[in-house]
Amino acid sequence: MDILVLYVIIILSAVFHEYGHGLMALELGDPTARNSGRLTLNPVPHLDMMGTVIVPLLSLFSFGSFIGWAKPVPINPLFFKDRRNGILKVSLAGVSANLLLAVVFGLLVRFGTSVLPVAAVVLLKEVVIVNISLALFNLLPFPPLDGSQIFYELFPKAWAGVMRLGFSGVILAILAASAILPPVGNLIFKLLTGQGY
């Protein structure tokens, strides 16, 4: 697949991820994302020049793999109606948004392969792969990924030390992702589409 097409799929999927965070925050009573113009599927407000443009394009063209990030959606937990589980729900919402896209497009592949053009099926498969990868990567329990916040909310005492890793958590996440994500992602892809990568 063309690298620029892959880049667009990744960016739009990351935007949907951030939109999921903002939408859940609004459901919990926090209008911060909406008031700052970030509760939108328009990619522009979510772009971070370094994380969404420079680093990902360099990594895609240089190594054929993606490294990058979108600008995090601002939230204010003080607005949450559910103070106890609000952060957990917002963290899970981003991952759930990517899983939703993976399921929808995966089912399109499963039931549409025989009638859709080959190019369309290839594109749909890439959307599924990207969104499975984003969901799994963000579930890794290293800061600043959603998984670190999820595990901290569930096991605060056990995870307190991990939350202090800072940027080194990103390095650990990349190492863990290279070992864990491919087999798990392939399994989920097969379950959704009935096909292998």
N, C-alpha and C positions, 0 to 999 in steps of 0.2 A: 504494500500500500504506500501511496505517496506520503512522504514525511509531513508535508504541510497539512494534508487531510487528517492525518493522525493527530497532529498538533491541535487542530480545530476541535476534534472529538474530545481530546483531553481537556482543553480549556472549557468547553461547554459543559462537560461532565463535572469539572471542578466548580463551575459556577452554580450548577444545580445542587451540588453538595452544600455550598455556602447558603444558597437560598433555603435549603432544608433547615439549616441552623436558625436562620432569621425567622422563618415561618413558625417554627416551634416556639421560639422565644416570644413571638407575638401572641401565639395561642396561650402562652403562660402569663400574658399581661405586660410584656416588655416591648414597647414601641421603638426602642433605640435603633434597630436596623431599618425599620420603615422610615423613621424621621431623618435618618442620615442618607436616605436614598439607596440603601443597600438591599432592600427587600424587592429585588427585581431579577429577572432572568437575562437582562441586558448585561453582556460580559464587561462592558467598559468600566462601570463603578467597582468591579471586583478585581480589576487588573492591578498587579504589582509589577512595576517595570523590571525589577531584577528577577522576581520569582515566577512571573507569568510570561515574560517575554525573553529576556536575555539568557538566563540559565537553562530553561527548557529547550529553546531552539539550539543552543550550543550543544547540549547533551544529546539531543535527537540527531543532529547532523554529524556530531563527532563520534558518538558511541552507539547510536541506534536505540538508546534507552532514554527514559524520561525522568528528569529530576526537576521539581518545581513546586510552586505553591500559589494559591490565590490569596488575595488580601482577606484576612479573617473578618467575618461579620461582627460588628460591635454588639455586645449584649450587656445588660445591666441586671444582674440577679436580684437586686433590691426591688425590682418591679414584679418578680415572679409571684404568682398566686401559690405555687407549690414550692416553697423555699427548700423543703427537704430533698426533693428529687428533681428540681428544675434543671440544674446543671447536667445531671445524668440524661434527662430527656433531650436537652438541646444537643448534647454530644452525640447521642444515638441517632438523632434526626438527620445529621449529615450523612452518616454511614447508610441509614435506611433509604435516603434519597438515591444514592448510587445503586443500592440493591434493587430498588424499584425499577430503575432504568434497565438494569441487567435482566430482570425477570421479564419485563415487557418486550424488550428487543430480543431476548433469548427465545421467547415463545414465538415471536415473528419468524425467527430463523427455523425453529422446529417445524412450524406449520406452513411456512411460506417458501421453503427451499425449492420445492417442485414447481412453483408458479412464478417466482420472482427472477429477474435477470441475475446472472452470476455476479455482476458488479455490485448489485444491491445487497446480495447475500453477504458478500465479502465486507461491505461497509457495515451491515448490521452486526456481523460477528465481531468486528473491531470495536463497535460501541459496547457490546457485551463484555468483551475482554477488558477494556479500559475501566468500565464501571465495577466489575468484579475486583480488579486490581486496586482501584482507589478505595473500595470498601474494606478490603482485607488489610491494605497498608495502613489505613486510618484506624483500624482496630488494634494495631500493634501497641503494646502498653508503654510506649516511650514518649516523653514530651518532645515537641509540642503537639503530638498527634491526639486525636479524639480518644483513642484507646487509653492513653495515660489518665485522662480525666475520668473516663468510665471506670477504670479499675480503682482509681483513687476514691471515687464516690462509693464504690462497693466495698473496698477494703482499705480504708483510710490509714490505719496504723501500719499495715504491711507495705503500703505503697508510698509512704511519705518520703523515703529515701530516693526512690526512683523519680519522684516529681522534682527533685533538686538537680537532676542530671543536666538540665539546660540544653544547650546546642549539641552536646555529646550524645544526647538521646537520639538525634537525627542520624548520627553515624551508626549507632546500634540498631536503629530501625531499618536502615538500608541493608546492613549485614543480615539481620533477621529475615528481611523480606526476600533477599536473594536465595535463602535456603528454604523458607516456608511457603512463600506465595505461589511459586509455579505448580507444585503438585496439588495444593489445595484449590487454587484457581482453576486448574484443568478439570478437577473433579466437579466443581460447581458448574463450570461451562458445559460439561457433558450432561449433567442433570437437567440443565435448562434447555439446551439445544438438541440433545440427543446425538451430538457430534463431538469430535475432538478438536483441539486448537487447529 
